């Protein structure tokens, strides 16, 4: 089992049983003390998971599902801290273009074609992909949020959903955003939470940012927003307004409400004292693959942010840019690019990288008391991984294998809130063939940009 402490080195605890009752980790103890048979497998990994019914593992007449984890490594479920899940329908449809071309010529015109049913199918497809890769929680930012919430409820995942809002959509859209938050926060047995989702300071005017920040404070919610996505946006804001995008978030109350900032590659030195002031409720999601694809520099200043106390988490962004929703790939790129960025091979250790994708993601979504570690009292979001493949052997350090060698296909079993969503590689809450067939019928219409319309024009 992987132990992920708040600070310091992660540890591999060998031959452990994880006892789960009512969706909560009740106990972690040495294998065999449950009365189950078996000894540690060749990896010395986790023993059985005891997923128990409502009366708990010691009650009479309850159902106990023992999952044999011998030879596997139990890890906390990964958190995808920033994505747009329905964009899996546009995977590979916007390649080798500039940032401006990506938005104005491809993605935003395609998004104007989306119907609520499209978003529902795209979100379900994304949920299936994330379950298969060991992602148990994701932070979503997109249109038709009710459809995404329904997909999360159906598939059994955990998600924080932020409805995308542009000021160009008007007061009714803003009101709908708030209504969604009021209706869905805490639904699906608490697995669905909501953040308010103004798109960015360059697409949402200051008045609307203030209004949404006020609603967030009233409802006790956070805000999920793109800001300072790259340095050119920061420079443009300084030229047009005389302040950085992060300063805009401060002046409009977004930081005060609590914010998950997507990307933050354009965060500059003068922003750091502002962020430090709100460090307890501010997080930045780093999604390095999209920065590399779009030839953006610099990267998210992870070292500076962590030094100020700001939480940093790992995300994939949408699959129209990242191509996959594979957080293993994303966390690997965080480690590699951050070492390169600061020219320090000792920086961003395997333990630090794993912590970003687990505890960091949990904190970014305000769920640090519920997920991010396999400890008594935490929700039972557990992933069993198989590190016996040739690409991981010999297995000198399972932690290093998780960061630099593991693949999404190494995930064998996924449990969320004590419910088994995938067992031995078989999805239990999604009909994959039917879902893929339905998605394929929608793609041609979604990708057609001949109409000349778009949801927005990119000009930060």
C-alpha positions as a printed Julia matrix, in Angstrom:
460×3 Matrix{Float64}:
   0.0     0.0     0.0
   1.2     3.52   -0.8
   1.19    5.83    2.21
   1.09    9.48    1.17
   1.86   11.76    4.12
   1.19   15.49    4.08
   4.94   16.09    4.09
   8.01   13.98    3.59
   8.64   10.73    1.8
   5.86    8.46    0.58
   6.18    4.91    1.86
   5.33    1.44    0.6
   3.61   -0.48    3.39
   3.78   -4.14    2.54
   1.1    -6.75    3.22
  -1.71   -4.52    4.46
  -5.47   -5.09    4.58
  -7.78   -2.13    4.03
 -11.11   -2.45    5.81
 -13.96   -0.42    4.33
 -17.42    0.11    5.8
 -20.15    2.43    4.54
 -17.8     3.96    1.98
 -15.17    4.9     4.56
 -11.78    3.37    5.3
 -12.31    1.95    8.76
  -8.92    0.42    9.35
  -5.58   -0.42    7.73
  -3.84   -3.36    9.36
  -1.39   -6.18    8.62
  -2.63   -8.81    6.2
  -4.19  -11.86    7.79
  -5.66  -10.29   10.89
  -9.05  -10.14    9.14
  -9.15  -13.89    9.04
  -8.6   -13.88    5.26
  -6.09  -16.32    3.86
  -3.08  -15.52    1.76
   0.32  -13.98    2.0
   1.89  -11.06    0.18
   2.4   -11.56   -3.55
   5.7   -11.09   -5.39
   5.54   -7.33   -5.0
   4.88   -7.53   -1.27
   1.89   -5.33   -1.95
  -1.53   -5.05   -0.44
  -3.61   -7.88    0.87
  -7.4    -8.03    0.68
  -9.76   -5.08    0.61
 -12.75   -5.81    2.81
 -15.59   -3.77    1.33
 -18.4    -4.19    3.84
 -22.07   -3.42    4.04
 -23.92   -0.95    6.29
 -23.45   -2.88    9.51
 -19.66   -2.82    9.28
 -17.16   -5.66    9.06
 -17.93   -7.06   12.49
 -21.71   -6.99   12.25
 -23.85  -10.07   11.76
 -25.52  -10.95    8.5
 -23.9    -8.23    6.41
 -22.4    -8.66    2.95
 -18.62   -8.58    2.76
 -16.85   -8.31   -0.57
 -13.2    -9.28   -0.2
 -11.05   -8.08   -3.08
  -7.82  -10.02   -3.38
  -5.03   -7.44   -3.76
  -2.11   -9.82   -3.5
   0.66   -8.85   -5.91
  -0.91   -5.42   -6.46
  -0.18   -2.01   -5.0
  -3.05   -0.08   -3.45
  -2.79    3.67   -4.02
  -5.12    6.58   -3.31
  -7.33    7.4    -6.27
  -5.79    9.97   -8.59
  -7.37   13.43   -8.82
  -7.64   15.15  -12.19
  -7.66   18.73  -10.93
  -8.67   20.44  -14.17
 -10.44   19.03  -17.19
 -13.33   19.54  -19.58
 -14.59   15.97  -19.72
 -16.97   16.1   -22.73
 -14.12   17.33  -24.92
 -13.14   13.69  -25.41
 -15.49   13.95  -28.4
 -12.93   16.34  -30.0
  -9.86   14.22  -29.27
  -7.27   14.76  -32.02
  -9.4    17.27  -33.92
  -7.3    20.39  -33.18
  -3.64   19.52  -33.73
  -0.58   21.5   -34.85
  -2.22   24.91  -34.52
  -1.47   28.07  -32.57
  -3.34   28.84  -29.37
  -5.46   31.38  -31.26
  -6.18   28.9   -34.04
  -7.0    26.18  -31.53
  -9.7    28.35  -29.93
 -11.01   30.41  -32.84
 -10.74   28.01  -35.76
 -11.32   24.66  -34.12
 -12.52   24.2   -30.56
 -14.9    27.08  -29.92
 -16.63   26.59  -33.31
 -16.99   22.86  -32.55
 -18.37   23.59  -29.1
 -21.13   25.69  -30.62
 -22.46   22.42  -32.11
 -22.84   20.63  -28.79
 -26.22   19.57  -27.49
 -26.98   18.46  -23.94
 -27.14   14.86  -25.17
 -23.66   15.23  -26.73
 -22.28   16.47  -23.43
 -23.91   13.58  -21.55
 -22.32   11.01  -23.9
 -18.95   12.79  -23.84
 -18.94   12.97  -20.05
 -19.81    9.28  -19.72
 -17.03    8.37  -22.15
 -14.61   10.51  -20.14
 -15.73    8.92  -16.88
 -15.09    5.47  -18.33
 -11.61    6.5   -19.45
 -10.8     7.97  -16.07
 -12.01    4.91  -14.17
  -9.83    2.73  -16.37
  -6.79    4.88  -15.6
  -7.3     5.09  -11.83
  -8.75    8.61  -11.64
 -11.42    8.59   -8.95
 -12.11   12.34   -8.7
 -12.03   15.14  -11.26
 -12.64   18.87  -11.41
 -14.72   19.7   -14.45
 -15.36   23.06  -16.13
 -17.86   22.92  -18.98
 -21.24   23.63  -20.51
 -24.49   21.77  -19.7
 -23.21   20.85  -16.23
 -26.36   18.92  -15.34
 -25.44   16.36  -17.98
 -21.96   15.93  -16.52
 -23.39   15.59  -13.04
 -25.76   12.88  -14.23
 -22.88   11.02  -15.85
 -20.89   11.19  -12.61
 -23.87    9.94  -10.61
 -24.4     7.05  -13.05
 -20.79    5.9   -13.3
 -19.94    6.2    -9.6
 -17.06    8.65   -9.83
 -16.49   11.7    -7.66
 -16.38   15.17   -9.26
 -16.42   18.87   -8.57
 -18.33   20.46  -11.43
 -18.03   24.11  -12.44
 -20.47   25.37  -15.09
 -18.57   27.42  -17.67
 -19.81   31.01  -17.8
 -18.96   33.77  -20.32
 -20.29   37.31  -19.8
 -21.35   37.26  -23.46
 -24.02   34.71  -22.51
 -25.89   37.24  -20.38
 -27.68   37.46  -17.05
 -29.87   34.42  -17.6
 -26.82   32.2   -18.03
 -25.31   33.62  -14.86
 -28.53   32.88  -12.97
 -28.55   29.34  -14.38
 -25.01   28.83  -13.1
 -26.09   29.68   -9.58
 -29.23   27.53   -9.83
 -27.13   24.55  -10.85
 -24.88   25.07   -7.83
 -27.84   25.29   -5.49
 -29.45   22.18   -6.96
 -26.45   19.86   -7.32
 -23.91   20.61   -4.6
 -23.69   17.54   -2.38
 -25.8    15.28   -4.62
 -25.05   11.66   -5.58
 -24.42   10.8    -1.92
 -21.94   13.66   -1.68
 -19.86   12.56   -4.67
 -20.92   15.6    -6.7
 -19.79   18.97   -5.45
 -19.99   22.26   -7.3
 -17.75   25.24   -7.85
 -18.77   28.39   -9.7
 -17.02   28.54  -13.07
 -16.41   31.94  -14.67
 -14.26   31.09  -17.68
 -11.47   33.65  -17.33
 -10.82   37.33  -16.53
 -10.65   38.08  -20.27
 -14.08   36.53  -21.02
 -15.94   37.51  -17.84
 -16.24   41.15  -16.88
 -15.38   42.41  -13.42
 -18.99   42.94  -12.42
 -19.89   39.34  -13.15
 -16.77   38.12  -11.34
 -17.84   40.08   -8.27
 -21.38   38.75   -8.5
 -20.24   35.15   -8.79
 -17.72   35.6    -5.97
 -20.55   36.87   -3.81
 -22.66   33.83   -4.61
 -19.7    31.56   -3.88
 -19.28   33.09   -0.43
 -23.02   32.89    0.22
 -23.18   29.22   -0.73
 -19.86   28.24    0.81
 -18.47   27.2    -2.59
 -15.17   27.68   -4.35
 -14.49   29.12   -7.81
 -12.78   27.34  -10.69
 -11.34   29.72  -13.27
  -8.7    29.95  -15.99
  -6.27   32.77  -15.18
  -2.79   33.8   -16.28
  -2.85   30.78  -18.57
   0.37   31.91  -20.24
   2.7    34.87  -20.06
   1.22   36.6   -23.11
  -2.14   36.82  -21.31
  -0.47   38.47  -18.34
   1.36   40.93  -20.59
  -1.87   41.72  -22.45
  -3.69   42.36  -19.18
  -0.93   44.68  -18.01
  -1.05   46.61  -21.28
  -4.85   46.87  -21.41
  -5.69   47.22  -17.74
  -2.48   47.93  -15.87
  -2.92   44.87  -13.64
  -2.2    41.16  -13.93
  -5.01   38.57  -14.2
  -4.22   37.43  -10.65
  -4.67   41.01   -9.43
  -8.07   41.02  -11.17
  -9.03   37.9    -9.19
  -7.99   39.68   -6.01
  -9.86   42.91   -6.78
 -13.09   41.11   -7.75
 -13.19   38.87   -4.68
 -12.48   35.6    -6.5
  -9.41   34.84   -4.38
 -11.29   35.73   -1.23
 -14.02   33.22   -2.13
 -11.43   30.5    -2.7
 -10.14   29.66   -6.15
  -8.85   26.77   -8.2
  -6.8    28.48  -10.92
  -6.28   26.54  -14.12
  -2.73   26.68  -15.52
  -1.2    29.84  -14.03
   1.8    29.71  -16.39
   1.64   33.5   -16.56
   1.84   34.01  -12.8
   4.65   36.5   -12.24
   6.67   37.53   -9.21
   4.39   40.43   -8.3
   1.45   37.97   -8.05
   3.06   35.78   -5.41
   2.38   38.01   -2.35
  -1.3    38.21   -3.38
  -1.55   34.46   -3.73
   0.27   33.94   -0.44
  -2.4    36.03    1.29
  -5.02   33.49    0.2
  -2.79   30.42    0.24
  -5.13   28.44    2.47
  -7.94   28.49   -0.07
  -6.08   28.91   -3.38
  -4.82   26.17   -5.67
  -3.29   26.01   -9.14
  -3.81   23.08  -11.51
  -0.76   22.27  -13.63
  -1.47   20.57  -16.99
   1.96   20.41  -18.66
   1.16   18.4   -21.78
  -0.98   21.17  -23.26
   1.73   23.76  -22.59
   4.25   21.64  -24.45
   1.84   21.06  -27.36
   1.15   24.77  -27.71
   4.82   25.72  -27.32
   4.08   27.88  -24.29
   6.8    29.15  -22.0
   7.27   29.45  -19.08
   5.49   26.61  -17.32
   3.41   26.82  -14.16
   5.84   28.15  -11.51
   5.3    25.19   -9.21
   8.33   25.77   -6.99
   7.41   29.42   -6.35
   3.77   28.57   -5.68
   4.58   25.83   -3.19
   7.05   28.16   -1.47
   4.2    30.64   -0.9
   1.98   27.92    0.54
  -0.32   27.69   -2.48
  -1.56   24.2    -3.28
  -0.52   22.77   -6.65
  -2.38   19.88   -8.24
  -2.15   17.89  -11.47
  -4.66   18.05  -14.31
  -5.04   16.97  -17.91
  -7.15   19.82  -19.28
  -9.57   18.61  -21.95
  -8.77   15.8   -24.36
  -8.99   18.2   -27.31
  -5.63   19.48  -26.07
  -4.2    16.75  -23.88
  -5.6    13.88  -26.0
  -6.0    11.64  -22.95
  -7.38   11.99  -19.44
  -4.42   10.0   -18.13
  -3.17   11.59  -14.91
  -0.22    9.14  -14.8
   1.02   10.79  -17.97
   0.33   14.26  -16.6
   2.1    13.71  -13.27
   5.12   12.27  -15.11
   5.3    15.39  -17.26
   5.0    17.6   -14.18
   8.06   15.93  -12.68
  10.1    16.08  -15.88
   9.23   19.61  -16.95
   9.64   21.08  -13.48
  13.12   19.57  -13.13
  14.01   21.06  -16.49
  12.42   24.42  -15.73
  14.46   25.02  -12.57
  17.48   23.04  -13.83
  17.57   20.94  -10.68
  17.39   17.14  -10.95
  16.8    16.84   -7.19
  13.63   18.95   -7.34
  10.14   17.47   -7.73
  10.94   14.1    -6.21
   8.79   11.04   -6.8
   7.18   11.54   -3.4
   6.42   15.2    -4.09
   4.98   14.35   -7.51
   2.69   11.64   -6.15
   1.55   13.98   -3.39
   0.51   16.61   -5.97
  -1.67   14.11   -7.81
  -3.3    12.74   -4.66
  -3.31   15.02   -1.61
  -2.7    18.11   -3.75
  -5.66   17.32   -5.96
  -7.85   16.68   -2.94
  -6.91   20.01   -1.38
  -7.41   21.84   -4.67
 -11.03   20.68   -4.69
 -11.56   21.39   -1.0
 -11.82   17.64   -0.3
  -8.64   17.17    1.74
 -10.57   15.76    4.69
 -12.23   13.12    2.53
  -9.79   11.87   -0.13
  -6.14   11.9    -1.14
  -4.76    9.24    1.21
  -5.53    5.71    2.38
  -6.12    6.41    6.05
  -8.87    5.58    8.53
 -11.68    8.1     8.26
 -11.04    8.91    4.6
 -13.54    7.98    1.9
 -12.66    4.66    0.3
 -11.3     5.81   -3.07
  -8.78    3.05   -3.77
  -6.91    1.98   -6.89
  -5.12   -1.35   -7.26
  -2.22   -1.19   -9.71
  -0.14   -4.0   -11.18
   3.56   -3.16  -11.38
   4.63   -6.61  -12.52
   4.86   -5.71  -16.21
   8.15   -5.67  -18.11
   8.1    -1.87  -18.26
   8.29   -1.74  -14.44
  10.72   -4.6   -13.72
  12.97   -5.09  -11.88
  10.95   -3.18   -9.33
  13.58   -1.41   -7.25
  11.27    1.38   -6.06
   7.49    1.12   -6.59
   7.16    4.87   -6.0
   9.5     5.63   -8.89
   7.65    3.12  -11.04
   4.38    4.92  -10.37
   5.83    8.23  -11.54
   8.08    7.2   -14.4
   6.97    3.77  -15.63
   3.35    3.0   -14.78
   0.66    3.12  -17.43
  -3.07    3.6   -17.22
  -3.4     0.0   -18.38
  -1.65   -1.15  -15.18
  -4.77   -0.24  -13.19
  -6.7    -3.39  -12.31
  -9.41   -2.46   -9.79
 -10.99    0.85   -8.84
 -13.12    1.57   -5.77
 -14.88    4.9    -5.18
 -16.74    5.61   -1.96
 -16.5     1.91   -1.17
 -18.18    0.87   -4.43
 -16.24   -1.23   -6.94
 -16.36    0.53  -10.33
 -13.83   -1.69  -12.08
 -12.75   -5.17  -11.03
  -9.83   -6.96  -12.64
  -9.97   -4.65  -15.64
 -13.72   -4.95  -16.23
 -15.85   -1.81  -15.97
 -18.95   -2.43  -13.89
 -20.86    0.84  -14.28
 -20.4     1.56  -18.0
 -21.45   -0.36  -21.12
 -18.36    0.45  -23.18
 -19.43   -0.94  -26.59
 -22.8     0.83  -26.5
 -21.23    4.06  -25.3
 -18.57    4.08  -28.02
 -21.15    3.32  -30.7
 -23.31    6.21  -29.53
 -20.34    8.6   -29.42
 -19.28    7.66  -32.93
 -22.69    8.65  -34.34
 -22.26   12.19  -33.04
 -18.72   13.06  -34.06
 -19.18   14.21  -37.68
 -21.8    16.79  -36.7
 -19.76   18.05  -33.75
 -16.59   18.5   -35.82
 -18.32   20.43  -38.62
 -17.17   24.07  -38.42
 -18.52   25.17  -41.81
 -21.28   27.2   -40.14
 -18.79   29.87  -39.05
 -20.21   30.22  -35.54
 -18.39   29.9   -32.21
 -19.21   30.02  -28.51
 -16.74   32.86  -28.01
 -13.83   34.68  -29.69
 -10.37   34.3   -28.21
  -8.63   37.65  -27.84
  -7.23   37.9   -24.29
